[in-house]
């Protein structure tokens, strides 16, 4: 029975750590202004080979 408790606690800790990582990434993503996003997208498109542009 003790192994199930340890396994359950490890699972809860994993879920909590994943949630923290997702929340941190979301905050970082939302920190960009619309103009910054446009600039970054233009830079990414300019960096692609000619045949890859849509």
N, C-alpha and C positions, 0 to 999 in steps of 0.2 A: 504494500500500500504506500510505503514511503516514496518509492520511485515515481508513482503517479503524481504525488504532490510536487516533487522536484521538477518533473516534466511539465506540469501545469504552470508552475511559477516561471519556468524558462520560457514557455510560450507566451505568457502574459508580458514578460519583460521584452520579448522580441516584438510583439505587437506595439507596445508603447514606444520602443525605439524607432520602429518604422513610422509611426505617426509623427514623432518629433522630426524625423528627417524630411517627411513630406511637407509638414507645416513650414519648416525652415526654407525649403526650396520654393514653396509657394510665395512666401513673403519676399524672397529675393526676386522672384519673377515679377511680382506686382510692383516692385520698386521702380521699374523702368517707366519713363514718360513715353507717350505715344511717339514723339519725335525720335527718341533713342531707339525705339523698336524699329521704326522705318529705316534709320541709318544702318542698324545691324542687319536687317533683311537685305538692303541694297548691297552691303558689303559681301554678304553671303552669296547673293546671286552673281555679283561680279567675279567672285572667286571660282565659280563653276566653269567647267569646259563648255565650249559652244554647243556641242551636241546634247548636253544635259538640260539646257534651259527650256522651260515650257512656255 
